[in-house]
Amino acid sequence: MKYNIIYSQINNTECIYYKDSTQSYPIHTHASHLTYGLVLDGAVCIVCDGGRKIYRAGAHFCILPDTPHAIETVDDVAYSMMCVCVFVDKMSNQAGIGAECIMELKKRILDTPEDVFLIEDMARSIGMSPYHMIRQFKAVCGLTPHQFQIQCRIRRGQKLLEEGKSVTEAAYATGFCDQSHFDRCFHRIVRLTPSAYKAHTLA
């Protein structure tokens, strides 16, 4: 199978080149990263903040950290695009009651996404009800705690594969109970299988 996505990572900056791609990406965030995109050919639709905007060849866009967004094709036509995700030290400028506690919880998940974090335990640790904690977390981080943890596990899995770990090692090291679950989540977020991603980054 031919893949047309090239990844490159230097320190905390990730560059992704999409060549004649027809992939769409579901709602996700980039925690602590600014995302800059330049459409080189064709067009993409960015779904963000309840709106949809089409960017055609020559147009560029910027997505702030922790902003939920999706990338879709336009009329199923292939596009080429370059994206650069740049790490920013300030994790969030959110303010309000409970925001600081949510940021502490976010950091805990970022640091150890492989740990088992039950919703009830998360809520208890910051003194909120589970329902209120989930709502506050999504308002600050753009995703529910579970969605955010899965995304963080896959990001960690990417790094392990880049370091030469096997797909099985990456799956269990990131807290997945079996490789097939890891494979499914990885492909849904990255749009490559773990094996294909590893082959690209180690080539």
HUHU-V961053 format. One record per backbone hydrogen bond with DSSP energy under -0.5 kcal/mol. CO is the residue of the C=O (numbers start at 1). NH is the residue of the N-H. If there is no record, write none. Layout:
# HUHU-V961053
CO_NH / CO_NH
This chain:
# HUHU-V961053
4_19 / 6_17 / 8_15 / 10_13 / 13_10 / 14_85 / 15_8 / 16_18 / 16_83 / 17_6 / 17_19 / 18_20 / 18_81 / 21_79 / 25_71 / 28_69 / 29_31 / 30_33 / 30_66 / 32_88 / 34_36 / 34_86 / 35_63 / 36_84 / 37_61 / 38_40 / 38_82 / 39_58 / 41_80 / 42_57 / 43_74 / 44_46 / 44_55 / 45_47 / 45_72 / 46_48 / 46_53 / 47_70 / 48_51 / 51_48 / 53_46 / 55_44 / 56_59 / 59_39 / 61_37 / 63_35 / 64_67 / 66_68 / 68_49 / 69_28 / 70_47 / 71_25 / 72_45 / 73_75 / 74_77 / 77_74 / 79_21 / 80_40 / 80_41 / 81_18 / 82_38 / 83_16 / 84_36 / 84_86 / 85_14 / 86_34 / 89_91 / 96_99 / 96_100 / 98_102 / 99_103 / 100_104 / 101_105 / 102_106 / 103_107 / 104_108 / 105_109 / 106_110 / 107_111 / 108_112 / 112_115 / 115_117 / 116_118 / 118_122 / 119_123 / 120_124 / 121_125 / 122_126 / 123_126 / 123_128 / 124_127 / 129_133 / 130_134 / 131_135 / 132_136 / 133_137 / 134_138 / 135_139 / 136_140 / 137_141 / 138_142 / 144_148 / 145_149 / 146_150 / 147_151 / 148_152 / 149_153 / 150_154 / 151_155 / 152_156 / 153_157 / 154_158 / 155_159 / 156_160 / 157_161 / 158_162 / 159_163 / 160_165 / 161_164 / 166_170 / 167_171 / 168_172 / 169_173 / 170_174 / 171_176 / 172_175 / 178_182 / 179_183 / 180_184 / 181_185 / 182_186 / 183_187 / 184_188 / 185_189 / 186_190 / 186_191 / 187_191 / 188_26 / 193_197 / 194_198 / 195_199 / 196_200 / 197_201 / 198_202 / 199_203 / 200_203
